[in-house]
Amino acid sequence: MAQTPQLLDRWGNPVRRQALTREVAAPTLGGVRSPLSGYPGDGLNPVRLASIMRSADQGDAIQYFELAETVEERDPHYLGVISTRKRSVSQIEVTVEAGSDDPEDVKIADMVRDWLKRDELTDDLFHILDAIGKGVSFTEILWDSSEGQWQPGQLKWRDPRHFRFARVDLETPLLLDDNGAEVPLEPFHFIYANIAAKSGLPLRSGLGRLATWNWMFKAFTQRDWAIFTQTYGQPLRVGKWHQGASEEDKATLFRAVANIAGDCAATIPDSMMIDFVESKNVGTGSALYKERADWLDQQISKAVLGQTATTDAIAGGHAVGQEHREVQEDIETADARALAAILNRDLIRPWVQLEWGPRKRYPRLVIARPKVEDIAGMSDALAKLVPLGLKVEMSEVRDRLGFADPKPGAEVLGARAEPENEPTSAPNAPPTDPINHDVKIKRVSGEIKHGPGYPGMEVALNQEGASAALSVAPAPADLLAEKTASEAQPAVAAMIGQIEAMLGAAGSLDEFREMLLAAFPSIDSTHLATVLGAALLTADLAGRAAVADEEQNG
């Protein structure tokens, strides 16, 4: 009987199969891993914030994680942009690539595809992407082996406050056990995600460090703005009493002045007066606070999404908005690839090893948006380039357009075949009389001496037979020009088609010019040159014959 191989995790720790089906990092209200959180953001100032960051740098990140959570709860703008970034990736369709074409590798890939159909997948990916803000995230895998096969049962997000990093390198994650001791992560039991916004230690790589400073400065601005609004948003009330007023009259007047803002009503003696003095710079002062708060929001948009066009009303037109959207797509692509690499390392590979044992090749998760093809542009390019000799595989075109290969016997769409009509007369034979097919229609041609005749005005036909009336013969030069244009048309059309294709592919006039110069030496002008040479020779001979006739007749 073959012995089950000893599996090791990425850090070289042996896998304990009996521990994979139970929770090892669940929070308990009265235990070491408590779900209750502190609020270090209350009364936050630069000195205290710097102390929190310094502690996190040394491995004590509890207050940093609590503060990052607080910022997400209290800053609507940061919550909006960080959620947008996480949800844009978590909702992308996940596909699976088999390790090879081997039937067993294909079977394993199908097993993974079936598991990915679970409804909770989007939420699970969203929680794993918590690493974008905090720098790290931990997800516990609860394995299901009840049917004799290993399969991920649940993916549960765990509070990063319940984990530590080894003091040796501050990079190796550790778990707080039930006794408060720092122990290595149970092998094959956790998805450890580190999606870094910058290079450095995991605890210093999250966007939350930047967001906490930004939120603190914006909180100061909002506090000052609220004080300014309360102070200058209403006119200053000034009470005036008459000379000789008693202390009781003065107290009555003060109460009226103090309470008139909220009560909107006051009773004072007839001898007293209240004036309202409005500040002249209320609008300017209020705009200053708003501009600063908006500016801080824009910096967060740049840090999280890489742009501001999709979050703030910034003028710049469609071109600027499109460029900003492309920047956001680049960040989304990077997040998707990082997430796929994490899942392949901590979920797919352990799963296959538990179920099938170590293998040379493993299936891969791919998280990427389908590439949108420019169907109109590609169709137009094929219509122009294929007649010029471009060879393209039909299967490749179908793949680019998203069409499957037609099955045998399936009804397919395609170009209608042209009917194959048998020719009724020999090629280049003159047309026959529609009344009497045995009688050839004679054409009149202004013949060029020693050359074949050219089509001219046809003889009029009627039911009584061919008429003897003849039209005036066209000039020989006109006939020659018409024949030359007809014979040169295919060569000219090919050149024009090639030029149009280059014009459609060029991004600017300069690029089009370079394409013309590069393609000019390879243009095939042999046919056109032959036609023009024959035309020039015919014209020369016709001219000589005309001169000879004039001398003979003269």
Number of C-alpha atoms within 10 A of each C-alpha: 3 4 5 8 10 10 18 15 17 11 10 9 14 14 18 14 15 7 15 22 17 13 14 19 24 17 17 12 9 9 12 15 21 14 16 9 14 13 12 18 21 9 8 16 13 11 8 13 20 12 13 19 18 14 15 17 16 12 16 18 22 19 21 26 25 19 26 21 19 19 21 20 11 13 17 11 19 23 14 13 20 22 17 14 20 22 18 15 24 23 15 16 13 18 14 16 16 20 17 13 9 9 10 13 18 15 13 17 23 16 14 21 16 9 13 17 10 9 9 11 16 17 14 16 20 19 19 27 29 22 25 23 27 26 25 23 23 25 22 22 24 21 22 16 15 9 7 8 11 19 20 17 13 15 22 19 21 19 18 20 19 22 24 21 21 16 11 7 10 16 15 14 19 18 22 19 19 15 9 12 11 17 15 18 23 19 21 29 28 23 22 20 23 24 25 22 18 12 9 11 15 23 25 20 22 25 22 27 20 17 23 24 16 19 23 18 17 20 16 14 18 16 13 13 19 15 12 15 14 10 13 18 15 14 13 15 17 14 18 14 17 12 8 7 11 11 9 9 16 17 11 15 22 18 14 20 21 14 12 14 14 7 9 8 10 15 11 18 10 8 11 15 13 16 12 12 11 13 13 9 9 15 11 9 14 16 12 13 19 14 11 15 20 15 13 18 24 19 17 23 22 16 17 25 24 18 21 21 23 15 15 12 8 12 9 9 9 10 9 13 17 13 13 19 17 14 15 21 17 14 15 21 17 15 23 23 16 18 23 18 18 19 21 19 18 20 18 21 20 24 19 20 17 19 14 13 14 15 11 5 11 20 20 20 23 19 22 18 15 8 7 9 11 10 11 8 12 13 13 12 16 16 13 19 18 11 12 13 8 9 10 11 7 10 12 11 14 12 11 15 15 11 11 9 10 10 8 7 6 7 8 9 7 6 6 6 6 6 6 6 6 6 7 8 10 8 7 6 9 13 15 14 16 13 13 12 10 9 13 13 18 14 15 18 20 18 17 21 16 10 10 9 14 17 16 16 13 13 16 13 15 11 8 7 12 16 10 9 9 12 13 11 14 16 13 18 14 11 20 17 12 12 15 18 15 11 15 16 12 13 17 15 11 16 16 12 17 18 17 15 17 20 17 14 14 15 10 10 10 10 14 17 14 11 16 15 11 11 13 9 8 8 11 12 11 9 14 17 13 13 18 15 13 13 17 14 12 17 17 12 16 19 16 12 15 14 12 12 12 9 9 8 7 6
